[in-house]
Amino acid sequence: MSLSAGSINTGLELAVLSKALDAAEETGEVLTEMMAQAAVIPGLGEYIDIRA
């Protein structure tokens, strides 16, 4: 049994897209974790002194 060239190309394209999607999901998860761990300073930017 041999696969046609078109079928092989389609399978290869799907495999590459799947890997790219996995990498994008992992990157998104890491960014979400980083944003959750970012230091937040309470009250920062709450008041502006315009008479200075």
Distance bins in CASP14 RR format, pairs under 12 A and 6 or more apart:
PFRMAT RR
TARGET T0000
AUTHOR 0000-0000-0000
RMODE 2
METHOD distances of the structure
MODEL  1
1 7 0 0 0 0 0 1 0 0 0 0 0
2 8 0 0 0 0 1 0 0 0 0 0 0
3 9 0 0 0 0 1 0 0 0 0 0 0
3 10 0 0 0 0 1 0 0 0 0 0 0
3 11 0 0 0 0 1 0 0 0 0 0 0
3 12 0 0 0 0 0 1 0 0 0 0 0
4 10 0 0 0 0 1 0 0 0 0 0 0
4 11 0 0 0 0 0 1 0 0 0 0 0
5 11 0 0 0 0 0 1 0 0 0 0 0
5 12 0 0 0 0 0 1 0 0 0 0 0
6 12 0 0 0 0 1 0 0 0 0 0 0
6 13 0 0 0 0 1 0 0 0 0 0 0
6 14 0 0 0 0 0 1 0 0 0 0 0
7 13 0 0 0 0 0 1 0 0 0 0 0
7 14 0 0 0 0 0 1 0 0 0 0 0
8 14 0 0 0 0 0 1 0 0 0 0 0
8 15 0 0 0 0 0 1 0 0 0 0 0
9 15 0 0 0 0 0 1 0 0 0 0 0
9 16 0 0 0 0 0 1 0 0 0 0 0
10 16 0 0 0 0 0 1 0 0 0 0 0
10 17 0 0 0 0 0 1 0 0 0 0 0
11 17 0 0 0 0 1 0 0 0 0 0 0
11 18 0 0 0 0 1 0 0 0 0 0 0
12 18 0 0 0 0 0 1 0 0 0 0 0
12 19 0 0 0 0 0 1 0 0 0 0 0
13 19 0 0 0 0 0 1 0 0 0 0 0
13 20 0 0 0 0 0 1 0 0 0 0 0
14 20 0 0 0 0 0 1 0 0 0 0 0
14 21 0 0 0 0 0 1 0 0 0 0 0
15 21 0 0 0 0 0 1 0 0 0 0 0
15 22 0 0 0 0 0 1 0 0 0 0 0
16 22 0 0 0 0 0 1 0 0 0 0 0
16 23 0 0 0 0 0 1 0 0 0 0 0
17 23 0 0 0 0 0 1 0 0 0 0 0
17 24 0 0 0 0 0 1 0 0 0 0 0
18 24 0 0 0 0 0 1 0 0 0 0 0
18 25 0 0 0 0 0 1 0 0 0 0 0
19 25 0 0 0 0 0 1 0 0 0 0 0
19 26 0 0 0 0 0 1 0 0 0 0 0
20 26 0 0 0 0 0 1 0 0 0 0 0
20 27 0 0 0 0 0 1 0 0 0 0 0
21 27 0 0 0 0 0 1 0 0 0 0 0
21 28 0 0 0 0 0 1 0 0 0 0 0
22 28 0 0 0 0 0 1 0 0 0 0 0
22 29 0 0 0 0 0 1 0 0 0 0 0
23 29 0 0 0 0 0 1 0 0 0 0 0
23 30 0 0 0 0 0 1 0 0 0 0 0
24 30 0 0 0 0 0 1 0 0 0 0 0
24 31 0 0 0 0 0 1 0 0 0 0 0
25 31 0 0 0 0 0 1 0 0 0 0 0
25 32 0 0 0 0 0 1 0 0 0 0 0
26 32 0 0 0 0 0 1 0 0 0 0 0
26 33 0 0 0 0 0 1 0 0 0 0 0
27 33 0 0 0 0 0 1 0 0 0 0 0
27 34 0 0 0 0 0 1 0 0 0 0 0
28 34 0 0 0 0 1 0 0 0 0 0 0
28 35 0 0 0 0 1 0 0 0 0 0 0
28 36 0 0 0 0 0 1 0 0 0 0 0
29 35 0 0 0 0 0 1 0 0 0 0 0
29 36 0 0 0 0 0 1 0 0 0 0 0
30 36 0 0 0 0 0 1 0 0 0 0 0
30 37 0 0 0 0 0 1 0 0 0 0 0
31 37 0 0 0 0 0 1 0 0 0 0 0
31 38 0 0 0 0 0 1 0 0 0 0 0
32 38 0 0 0 0 0 1 0 0 0 0 0
END
